[in-house]
Amino acid sequence: FDVEVGESLGIVGENGAGKTTLLAMLAGLTTPTRGHLSIRGRVRSILELGAGFHGEFTGRENVYLAGQAQGLTRAEVTDRIDRIIEFAELGEFVDQPVRTYSSGMFLRLAFAIATSVDPDILVVDEALAVGDQHFQAKCAERIDRFVRGGGTLVFCSHNLYQVKKLCQRALWLEHGRVVQYGMTAAVCDAYADHSRFRDIEGRIGRRQGGA
């Protein structure tokens, strides 16, 4: 499959379908054992909450750590840090060790950093599943603005509503293979029908097994 500049692609599929592995390859964290992967542009990813954070460092210190790890100079991080902290809504906790953070606080900080470094390609794995509705709406708005500004998004989620809202096209994976690839609504609806059918089959099988 191909993802064009400025396009948003959603990845759907059941657990174990290969979604996270695919995103890890796009993020450069692993390499394919077969096939070919070609990426043009600077990639930033949100794959695992808190990945790359140092638990004993404060949120503020981790902004510098993560920003410089992603290629920014200390001066560039300083120029962005107030906006990052404001978006993350950490309040006084920004100067507390991140080991004390909840999963929602990890998300807010990780998302704020990843989207502040002007990537060409943003890879997001289930990050919007964490956090309250207010922050999910903020993230969705920032992602939408990123794509409208010419950024490329690859977004994986079990929330088909979010995939439909954020993505122009979708890819349905099963056991590492492409089942369907095309316009988001058609792919998500086909995947939802498949999932409902499997649920019905499972319930029937359990009833028969217990009879």
C-alpha positions in Angstrom: 0.0 0.0 0.0 1.0 3.6 -0.5 0.3 6.7 1.7 0.7 10.0 -0.1 1.9 13.2 1.3 -0.9 14.9 3.2 -3.0 11.7 3.4 -4.4 10.2 6.5 -4.5 6.4 6.8 -6.3 4.4 9.5 -5.2 0.9 10.4 -7.8 -1.5 11.8 -7.9 -5.2 12.7 -8.2 -7.5 15.7 -5.5 -8.0 18.3 -2.6 -9.9 16.9 -3.4 -8.7 13.3 0.0 -7.0 13.0 -1.0 -3.4 13.4 1.5 -2.5 16.1 4.3 -4.3 14.2 3.5 -2.4 11.1 3.6 0.9 13.0 6.9 0.0 14.7 8.4 -0.6 11.2 7.1 2.8 10.0 8.6 4.4 13.1 11.9 2.8 12.4 11.9 0.6 15.6 12.1 -2.7 13.7 12.7 -3.9 10.1 10.6 -6.1 7.9 11.7 -9.7 7.6 10.3 -9.7 4.1 9.1 -7.1 1.6 10.2 -3.5 1.2 9.4 -0.3 3.2 10.2 3.1 1.8 9.6 6.3 3.8 10.3 9.9 2.8 10.2 12.5 5.5 10.7 12.9 9.2 8.6 10.5 11.2 7.4 11.0 14.8 5.5 8.3 16.6 3.4 7.7 19.7 3.4 4.0 20.1 3.9 3.2 23.8 2.9 5.6 26.5 6.0 6.9 28.4 8.5 5.3 26.0 11.7 7.2 26.2 10.7 9.0 29.4 13.0 8.8 32.4 10.9 8.0 35.5 12.9 10.0 37.9 13.0 13.2 35.7 10.3 15.7 36.0 7.9 16.3 33.1 9.8 19.5 32.2 13.1 17.7 32.2 11.6 14.9 30.0 10.4 17.5 27.5 14.0 18.5 27.0 15.1 14.8 26.9 12.5 13.8 24.4 12.8 16.9 22.3 16.5 16.6 21.9 16.2 12.8 21.2 13.9 13.8 18.3 16.4 16.1 16.8 15.7 19.5 18.3 18.3 21.7 19.9 18.0 22.7 23.5 17.1 26.3 22.2 14.4 24.9 20.0 12.9 22.9 22.9 13.0 26.0 25.1 11.2 27.9 22.3 8.4 25.3 22.3 8.3 24.2 26.0 5.6 26.6 27.2 3.3 25.6 24.4 4.0 21.9 25.1 3.3 22.3 28.8 0.1 24.3 28.1 -1.2 21.7 25.7 -0.4 18.8 28.1 -2.4 20.4 30.9 -0.1 19.1 33.6 -0.2 22.1 35.9 2.0 21.8 38.9 2.8 18.2 38.0 5.1 19.3 35.2 7.8 19.7 37.9 7.1 16.3 39.5 8.8 13.0 38.5 6.9 11.3 35.7 6.9 8.0 37.6 4.1 9.7 39.6 2.0 10.3 36.5 -1.2 8.6 35.5 -1.6 7.0 32.1 -3.6 10.0 31.0 -0.8 12.4 32.1 1.7 10.3 30.2 -0.4 10.5 27.1 -0.9 14.3 27.3 2.9 14.9 27.7 3.9 12.3 25.0 1.3 13.7 22.5 2.2 17.3 23.2 5.9 16.6 22.5 5.4 14.4 19.4 3.2 17.0 17.7 5.3 20.0 18.6 8.4 19.0 16.5 6.9 19.6 13.1 7.0 16.0 11.7 6.3 15.2 8.1 4.7 11.9 9.2 2.9 11.2 12.4 2.4 7.6 13.5 -0.1 7.1 16.3 -1.1 3.8 18.0 -4.2 3.8 20.1 -3.0 7.0 22.0 -6.4 8.6 21.9 -7.9 5.7 23.8 -6.4 7.1 27.0 -7.5 10.4 28.6 -10.9 12.1 29.0 -13.2 13.3 26.3 -11.9 16.9 26.5 -8.3 15.9 25.8 -9.3 13.4 23.2 -11.1 16.2 21.4 -8.0 18.4 21.7 -5.8 15.7 20.2 -8.2 15.0 17.4 -8.4 18.7 16.6 -4.5 19.0 16.5 -4.3 15.9 14.3 -6.9 17.3 11.9 -5.0 20.6 11.7 -1.7 18.7 11.2 -3.2 16.8 8.2 -4.9 19.9 6.8 -1.5 21.6 6.9 0.0 18.9 4.7 1.2 16.4 7.2 0.8 12.6 6.7 -0.9 10.6 9.4 -0.9 6.8 10.0 -3.4 6.1 12.8 -4.2 2.8 14.5 -7.3 2.4 16.7 -10.0 0.0 17.7 -12.3 3.0 17.8 -13.8 3.0 14.3 -15.6 6.3 14.9 -12.2 8.0 15.4 -10.7 6.3 12.4 -13.6 7.5 10.2 -13.3 11.0 11.6 -9.6 11.4 11.2 -8.6 9.2 8.2 -9.3 9.5 4.5 -8.4 5.9 3.7 -8.1 2.7 5.8 -6.2 -0.6 5.8 -7.7 -3.7 7.4 -5.1 -6.2 8.5 -5.5 -9.9 9.5 -2.6 -12.1 10.5 -0.2 -9.7 8.9 -2.0 -9.6 5.5 -4.1 -6.9 3.9 -7.8 -7.9 3.8 -9.1 -4.6 2.5 -7.6 -1.2 1.6 -9.6 1.8 0.4 -12.0 4.6 1.5 -12.3 4.7 5.2 -16.1 4.2 5.6 -16.2 1.1 3.3 -13.2 -0.6 5.0 -14.4 0.2 8.6 -18.0 -1.0 7.8 -16.7 -4.2 6.3 -14.4 -4.8 9.3 -17.3 -4.0 11.7 -19.6 -6.5 9.9 -16.8 -9.1 10.1 -16.4 -8.6 13.8 -20.1 -8.8 14.5 -20.3 -12.0 12.5 -17.4 -13.5 14.5 -19.1 -12.5 17.8 -22.4 -14.2 16.7 -20.5 -17.3 15.7 -18.7 -17.4 19.0 -21.9 -17.0 21.0 -23.6 -19.8 19.0 -20.6 -22.0 19.5 -20.6 -21.5 23.3 -24.3 -22.3 23.5 -23.9 -25.5 21.5 -20.9 -26.5 23.6 -22.8 -26.0 26.8 -25.9 -27.9 25.5 
